[in-house]
Amino acid sequence: MRNRILTFSAVIILLTAPCAHAQKAAIEAFYQGLKYSDQGMRDKAINQFSIAIRINPNFAEAYTNRGTLYGWEKRFEEAIADYNEAIKINAGDVDTYNNRGRAYFDLGEIDKAIKDYNTAIKLDPNFPLAYSNRGLAYKAQGLFDEAIADFTIATQIVPDYVDAFKNRADAYSFKRMYEKAVEDYGKAITLVPQYAEAYESRGYVYAKLGMYDKAIADYSVVLNSDPKNEDLFYSRAILYEKSGDIVQAVNDYNRILKLNPDYVYASQNRARLLKQIGQSASSQTDPQIGRK
């Protein structure tokens, strides 16, 4: 879940603007920025929020929203500068702390990110995004138990919080608690049936559990929508070989080499398997071979 764009309190914040005309102009620029943001026109949105700030330098929401857009554009230092200004004006806004935490996280400053998430949670103990983001920060530090606890709180607050289920599953996977990981990936997929990352991650866990057929099925779901994912074809080929289906393994290596003729491991593995079934690599002109 991305950082939130703020839409509230604009009129109240603008009461300190120097005159009614300036108030109106700043409000209009602010809401035009919201419209541009909703339309995905980020540069224009940033410009409108900048206009609002020039008219009223105490417009905290405009700083926060511009900072959020800077973050989406990966201009993290500028985002943090805007969040700092917003906090100077309104030190009690939970979204600004959460958003600044995310910018610090994206810069790799994990301790600063956690500090901001802690503040956001202190301000609003029922803010699921802050728990989820802090969970990601803990996971990045290898603190998987703490991450799981935060993702759990997020799902308790929002029972259909799909990203929290996916991220908790990842944490379980890192702890090699594979059955729990499978359960959470399943919850995420139930909520979003086309969640490719959840299918791929669950496939990895199934492979770790030796459940190759289920792993292959999950990888196949992803490959149906991403037919140029050569690395996932490679992973599926390995599983086909482990499950004894040499022909399908070779077919996947053929697909890889059609996408990328320089994929060395695919070429080597295909040659080894073709030798097992009595064919030569030179005979593999089509991306499929027949079953015997």
Secondary structure, DSSP 8 states (H G I E B T S, - for coil): -------SSHHHHGGGSSSHHHHHHHHHHHHHHHHHHHTT-HHHHHHHHHHHHHH-TT-HHHHHHHHHHHHHTT-HHHHHHHHHHHHHH-TT-HHHHHHHHHHHHHTT-HHHHHHHHHHHHHH-TT-HHHHHHHHHHHHHTT-HHHHHHHHHHHHHHSTT-HHHHHHHHHHHHHTT-HHHHHHHHHHHHHHSTT-HHHHHHHHHHHHHTT-HHHHHHHHHHHHHH-TT-HHHHHHHHHHHHHTT-HHHHHHHHHHHHHH-TT-HHHHHHHHHHHHHHT--GGG--SS-----
